[in-house]
Amino acid sequence: MTNAQAKPTPEDASKDAFFARIAEISQEMIQVHGKDFAMGTLVLAARWIASDKMGGPTAPH
């Protein structure tokens, strides 16, 4: 494994941090309201993002 493969890029590190935050929030939602609520919330959020209802500028890909 090369150093480039071993060390994540700043973008990868940022994405990993967001995944960790989403996992933490998901666990909290499951503990308080159950799996169905947590899954429904995440699905609705994904649909909202996909339909461009977030508002504001979009990040470059």
N, CA, C and O atoms as CSV, one atom per row, in Angstrom:
chain,resi,resn,atom,element,x,y,z
A,1,MET,N,N,0.854,-1.186,0.000
A,1,MET,CA,C,0.000,0.000,0.000
A,1,MET,C,C,0.889,1.234,0.000
A,1,MET,O,O,1.831,1.326,0.788
A,2,THR,N,N,0.594,2.180,-0.878
A,2,THR,CA,C,1.376,3.404,-0.950
A,2,THR,C,C,0.851,4.420,0.049
A,2,THR,O,O,-0.236,4.259,0.604
A,3,ASN,N,N,1.644,5.478,0.272
A,3,ASN,CA,C,1.202,6.540,1.177
A,3,ASN,C,C,-0.080,7.192,0.681
A,3,ASN,O,O,-0.940,7.567,1.478
A,4,ALA,N,N,-0.208,7.328,-0.644
A,4,ALA,CA,C,-1.411,7.949,-1.203
A,4,ALA,C,C,-2.653,7.125,-0.868
A,4,ALA,O,O,-3.730,7.683,-0.656
A,5,GLN,N,N,-2.510,5.817,-0.821
A,5,GLN,CA,C,-3.645,4.962,-0.488
A,5,GLN,C,C,-3.897,4.932,1.015
A,5,GLN,O,O,-5.043,4.791,1.441
A,6,ALA,N,N,-2.857,5.061,1.820
A,6,ALA,CA,C,-2.991,4.955,3.271
A,6,ALA,C,C,-3.591,6.217,3.881
A,6,ALA,O,O,-4.337,6.134,4.857
A,7,LYS,N,N,-3.276,7.380,3.321
A,7,LYS,CA,C,-3.759,8.641,3.880
A,7,LYS,C,C,-4.920,9.158,3.044
A,7,LYS,O,O,-4.773,9.384,1.843
A,8,PRO,N,N,-6.086,9.348,3.683
A,8,PRO,CA,C,-7.228,9.852,2.912
A,8,PRO,C,C,-7.004,11.293,2.462
A,8,PRO,O,O,-6.310,12.069,3.119
A,9,THR,N,N,-7.601,11.622,1.346
A,9,THR,CA,C,-7.541,12.998,0.863
A,9,THR,C,C,-8.383,13.867,1.789
A,9,THR,O,O,-9.207,13.344,2.540
A,10,PRO,N,N,-8.192,15.188,1.751
A,10,PRO,CA,C,-9.047,16.059,2.568
A,10,PRO,C,C,-10.534,15.855,2.268
A,10,PRO,O,O,-11.365,15.896,3.175
A,11,GLU,N,N,-10.865,15.636,1.000
A,11,GLU,CA,C,-12.268,15.399,0.644
A,11,GLU,C,C,-12.779,14.099,1.265
A,11,GLU,O,O,-13.885,14.059,1.802
A,12,ASP,N,N,-11.968,13.030,1.190
A,12,ASP,CA,C,-12.373,11.756,1.787
A,12,ASP,C,C,-12.526,11.878,3.297
A,12,ASP,O,O,-13.461,11.321,3.873
A,13,ALA,N,N,-11.619,12.598,3.939
A,13,ALA,CA,C,-11.706,12.801,5.387
A,13,ALA,C,C,-12.973,13.571,5.746
A,13,ALA,O,O,-13.634,13.263,6.738
A,14,SER,N,N,-13.305,14.568,4.940
A,14,SER,CA,C,-14.523,15.341,5.170
A,14,SER,C,C,-15.764,14.464,5.017
A,14,SER,O,O,-16.681,14.530,5.836
A,15,LYS,N,N,-15.789,13.648,3.976
A,15,LYS,CA,C,-16.928,12.748,3.761
A,15,LYS,C,C,-17.056,11.751,4.907
A,15,LYS,O,O,-18.161,11.477,5.375
A,16,ASP,N,N,-15.921,11.206,5.361
A,16,ASP,CA,C,-15.939,10.278,6.495
A,16,ASP,C,C,-16.516,10.941,7.739
A,16,ASP,O,O,-17.263,10.312,8.488
A,17,ALA,N,N,-16.176,12.204,7.964
A,17,ALA,CA,C,-16.695,12.932,9.128
A,17,ALA,C,C,-18.209,13.100,9.024
A,17,ALA,O,O,-18.918,12.967,10.021
A,18,PHE,N,N,-18.706,13.389,7.825
A,18,PHE,CA,C,-20.155,13.508,7.646
A,18,PHE,C,C,-20.843,12.162,7.875
A,18,PHE,O,O,-21.896,12.110,8.511
A,19,PHE,N,N,-20.258,11.072,7.362
A,19,PHE,CA,C,-20.839,9.749,7.598
A,19,PHE,C,C,-20.892,9.434,9.088
A,19,PHE,O,O,-21.869,8.858,9.566
A,20,ALA,N,N,-19.857,9.805,9.815
A,20,ALA,CA,C,-19.835,9.567,11.266
A,20,ALA,C,C,-20.945,10.358,11.955
A,20,ALA,O,O,-21.616,9.842,12.848
A,21,ARG,N,N,-21.136,11.609,11.540
A,21,ARG,CA,C,-22.200,12.431,12.129
A,21,ARG,C,C,-23.580,11.856,11.820
A,21,ARG,O,O,-24.453,11.812,12.687
A,22,ILE,N,N,-23.767,11.416,10.575
A,22,ILE,CA,C,-25.050,10.820,10.194
A,22,ILE,C,C,-25.296,9.545,10.995
A,22,ILE,O,O,-26.417,9.302,11.442
A,23,ALA,N,N,-24.262,8.733,11.179
A,23,ALA,CA,C,-24.408,7.505,11.966
A,23,ALA,C,C,-24.803,7.822,13.403
A,23,ALA,O,O,-25.657,7.149,13.980
A,24,GLU,N,N,-24.183,8.841,13.973
A,24,GLU,CA,C,-24.496,9.233,15.350
A,24,GLU,C,C,-25.948,9.712,15.472
A,24,GLU,O,O,-26.670,9.298,16.379
A,25,ILE,N,N,-26.359,10.570,14.568
A,25,ILE,CA,C,-27.740,11.065,14.589
A,25,ILE,C,C,-28.720,9.917,14.353
A,25,ILE,O,O,-29.772,9.858,14.988
A,26,SER,N,N,-28.378,9.009,13.445
A,26,SER,CA,C,-29.250,7.864,13.174
A,26,SER,C,C,-29.437,7.018,14.425
A,26,SER,O,O,-30.553,6.599,14.733
A,27,GLN,N,N,-28.353,6.765,15.144
A,27,GLN,CA,C,-28.447,5.987,16.380
A,27,GLN,C,C,-29.334,6.684,17.405
A,27,GLN,O,O,-30.131,6.038,18.085
A,28,GLU,N,N,-29.194,7.996,17.513
A,28,GLU,CA,C,-30.040,8.758,18.442
A,28,GLU,C,C,-31.514,8.640,18.054
A,28,GLU,O,O,-32.370,8.429,18.913
A,29,MET,N,N,-31.806,8.776,16.756
A,29,MET,CA,C,-33.198,8.672,16.304
A,29,MET,C,C,-33.754,7.283,16.585
A,29,MET,O,O,-34.904,7.153,17.006
A,30,ILE,N,N,-32.951,6.238,16.358
A,30,ILE,CA,C,-33.393,4.867,16.617
A,30,ILE,C,C,-33.691,4.677,18.099
A,30,ILE,O,O,-34.708,4.085,18.459
A,31,GLN,N,N,-32.811,5.175,18.956
A,31,GLN,CA,C,-33.003,5.016,20.399
A,31,GLN,C,C,-34.271,5.711,20.881
A,31,GLN,O,O,-34.977,5.187,21.743
A,32,VAL,N,N,-34.563,6.879,20.334
A,32,VAL,CA,C,-35.702,7.663,20.813
A,32,VAL,C,C,-37.011,7.285,20.113
A,32,VAL,O,O,-38.059,7.206,20.754
A,33,HIS,N,N,-36.948,7.051,18.789
A,33,HIS,CA,C,-38.188,6.873,18.022
A,33,HIS,C,C,-38.273,5.564,17.244
A,33,HIS,O,O,-39.314,5.286,16.650
A,34,GLY,N,N,-37.236,4.761,17.224
A,34,GLY,CA,C,-37.252,3.477,16.531
A,34,GLY,C,C,-36.686,3.533,15.117
A,34,GLY,O,O,-36.478,4.600,14.540
A,35,LYS,N,N,-36.447,2.326,14.581
A,35,LYS,CA,C,-35.828,2.198,13.256
A,35,LYS,C,C,-36.690,2.765,12.134
A,35,LYS,O,O,-36.175,3.407,11.218
A,36,ASP,N,N,-37.990,2.532,12.199
A,36,ASP,CA,C,-38.862,3.019,11.120
A,36,ASP,C,C,-38.783,4.533,10.982
A,36,ASP,O,O,-38.721,5.056,9.869
A,37,PHE,N,N,-38.787,5.231,12.103
A,37,PHE,CA,C,-38.679,6.689,12.063
A,37,PHE,C,C,-37.333,7.110,11.480
A,37,PHE,O,O,-37.272,7.987,10.619
A,38,ALA,N,N,-36.256,6.483,11.951
A,38,ALA,CA,C,-34.917,6.851,11.473
A,38,ALA,C,C,-34.791,6.616,9.970
A,38,ALA,O,O,-34.301,7.480,9.243
A,39,MET,N,N,-35.233,5.450,9.506
A,39,MET,CA,C,-35.149,5.156,8.074
A,39,MET,C,C,-36.025,6.096,7.263
A,39,MET,O,O,-35.607,6.592,6.217
A,40,GLY,N,N,-37.230,6.342,7.740
A,40,GLY,CA,C,-38.127,7.249,7.031
A,40,GLY,C,C,-37.557,8.649,6.923
A,40,GLY,O,O,-37.663,9.295,5.880
A,41,THR,N,N,-36.957,9.111,7.997
A,41,THR,CA,C,-36.352,10.439,7.995
A,41,THR,C,C,-35.227,10.531,6.972
A,41,THR,O,O,-35.138,11.507,6.227
A,42,LEU,N,N,-34.371,9.515,6.936
A,42,LEU,CA,C,-33.246,9.534,5.995
A,42,LEU,C,C,-33.721,9.414,4.547
A,42,LEU,O,O,-33.159,10.048,3.654
A,43,VAL,N,N,-34.748,8.607,4.315
A,43,VAL,CA,C,-35.307,8.490,2.959
A,43,VAL,C,C,-35.924,9.814,2.524
A,43,VAL,O,O,-35.706,10.264,1.399
A,44,LEU,N,N,-36.690,10.436,3.409
A,44,LEU,CA,C,-37.284,11.734,3.068
A,44,LEU,C,C,-36.209,12.784,2.807
A,44,LEU,O,O,-36.344,13.602,1.898
A,45,ALA,N,N,-35.148,12.761,3.599
A,45,ALA,CA,C,-34.052,13.707,3.380
A,45,ALA,C,C,-33.413,13.478,2.011
A,45,ALA,O,O,-33.116,14.435,1.295
A,46,ALA,N,N,-33.202,12.216,1.649
A,46,ALA,CA,C,-32.618,11.906,0.341
A,46,ALA,C,C,-33.530,12.375,-0.791
A,46,ALA,O,O,-33.058,12.920,-1.789
A,47,ARG,N,N,-34.833,12.162,-0.635
A,47,ARG,CA,C,-35.783,12.607,-1.666
A,47,ARG,C,C,-35.796,14.126,-1.769
A,47,ARG,O,O,-35.891,14.678,-2.866
A,48,TRP,N,N,-35.703,14.796,-0.636
A,48,TRP,CA,C,-35.691,16.255,-0.594
A,48,TRP,C,C,-34.456,16.791,-1.316
A,48,TRP,O,O,-34.546,17.736,-2.100
A,49,ILE,N,N,-33.312,16.182,-1.045
A,49,ILE,CA,C,-32.069,16.587,-1.710
A,49,ILE,C,C,-32.173,16.326,-3.215
A,49,ILE,O,O,-31.808,17.183,-4.020
A,50,ALA,N,N,-32.667,15.151,-3.593
A,50,ALA,CA,C,-32.766,14.782,-5.008
A,50,ALA,C,C,-33.700,15.698,-5.782
A,50,ALA,O,O,-33.516,15.906,-6.982
A,51,SER,N,N,-34.698,16.244,-5.107
A,51,SER,CA,C,-35.651,17.116,-5.797
A,51,SER,C,C,-35.234,18.583,-5.754
A,51,SER,O,O,-36.014,19.460,-6.124
A,52,ASP,N,N,-34.011,18.853,-5.305
A,52,ASP,CA,C,-33.456,20.216,-5.254
A,52,ASP,C,C,-34.269,21.161,-4.385
A,52,ASP,O,O,-34.380,22.347,-4.697
A,53,LYS,N,N,-34.837,20.653,-3.304
A,53,LYS,CA,C,-35.612,21.495,-2.402
A,53,LYS,C,C,-34.776,22.032,-1.239
A,53,LYS,O,O,-35.315,22.658,-0.326
A,54,MET,N,N,-33.479,21.794,-1.267
A,54,MET,CA,C,-32.618,22.223,-0.167
A,54,MET,C,C,-32.447,23.736,-0.146
A,54,MET,O,O,-32.296,24.321,0.926
A,55,GLY,N,N,-32.469,24.375,-1.301
A,55,GLY,CA,C,-32.247,25.817,-1.368
A,55,GLY,C,C,-30.771,26.139,-1.221
A,55,GLY,O,O,-29.991,25.312,-0.749
A,56,GLY,N,N,-30.399,27.313,-1.617
A,56,GLY,CA,C,-29.010,27.743,-1.521
A,56,GLY,C,C,-28.160,27.138,-2.619
A,56,GLY,O,O,-28.630,26.314,-3.404
A,57,PRO,N,N,-26.899,27.557,-2.667
A,57,PRO,CA,C,-26.000,27.066,-3.714
A,57,PRO,C,C,-25.623,25.609,-3.472
A,57,PRO,O,O,-25.548,25.155,-2.330
A,58,THR,N,N,-25.388,24.886,-4.559
A,58,THR,CA,C,-24.948,23.502,-4.445
A,58,THR,C,C,-23.436,23.444,-4.491
A,58,THR,O,O,-22.789,24.278,-5.125
A,59,ALA,N,N,-22.881,22.457,-3.816
A,59,ALA,CA,C,-21.430,22.281,-3.789
A,59,ALA,C,C,-20.967,21.675,-5.107
A,59,ALA,O,O,-21.695,20.893,-5.718
A,60,PRO,N,N,-19.761,22.029,-5.552
A,60,PRO,CA,C,-19.232,21.415,-6.777
A,60,PRO,C,C,-18.917,19.947,-6.526
A,60,PRO,O,O,-18.591,19.561,-5.404
A,61,HIS,N,N,-19.013,19.138,-7.560
A,61,HIS,CA,C,-18.737,17.702,-7.428
A,61,HIS,C,C,-17.342,17.413,-7.861
A,61,HIS,O,O,-16.910,16.261,-7.827
